[in-house]
């Protein structure tokens, strides 16, 4: 006998920013009905970032809520502040509760995330969405520590037409090992980790099933453009990173304890805002939803076929 779904009332309130909405009234510690999950998915498609306020979630409850959306990703590294392969502790605090020094590689690794990026872009099939839960957050009057988000659909639409034409056929190289190039004190990847996530190439322009286009770049997993001389490609990459940083595309989330923030990795970039790591503890727990397919660009076979079928009608 199937268990009847429990209807739960919640409100979705736009943040009146370039992206983002706040959801109030949902208790994510309880199983959600399929209609609720679909409503959350639809809201994520519209707003790009969702903040569920006032949640109290154990690790297992967060995993269970994430699984209601779809399959989870495994984190590729063997030994980080991780309790389970599907859970990543974004923290300057160890699993045992120790406030880690700034020289600890687990803390340095957090600095890699201070660059604009989309989670798992170093995979052939990047992540669909990420869910980050605030366990220990910064004091209200502390500087920094927010999470910034940038709307890649708006950023693409705002590009000059000549730049859109220039980047349309181009791909970017995404490499998990790039963080080691940025911070040489990080330990090298093991053979297991190198084999798990070899470098990949993705289109700079992502074409979505509904026809929307967005930029698909990262600043923490690469800075090279396939088929371009190194200096030229890196100059183009810098130009695009500066472009997505413009305030009209961005929202910076000020964390409260108990926030669960969900973002769409397909259409947004995010980054951790710099803060005084030696002074403040900051502990978050992340689960990640696996993507459903590779990044498709304007010249991908599936996109070209879809365009031909549309024109034929």
Secondary structure, 3 states (H helix, E strand, C coil): CCCCCCCCCCEEEECCCCCCEEEECCCCCCCCCHHHHHHHHHHHHHHCEEEECCCCCCHHHHHHHHHHHCCECCCCCCCCCCCCCCCEEEECECCCCCECCCCCHHHHHHHHCCCCECCCCCCCCCCCEEEEEEEECCCCCCCCCCEEEEEHHHHHHCCCHHHHHHHCCCEEEECCCHHHHHCCCCCCCCHHHHHHCCCEEEECEEECCCCCEEECCCCCCCCEECCCCHHHHHHHHHHHHHHHCCHHHEEEECCCCCCEEEEECCCEEEEECCCCCCCCCCEEEEEEECCCCCCCCCCCHHHHHHHHHHHHC
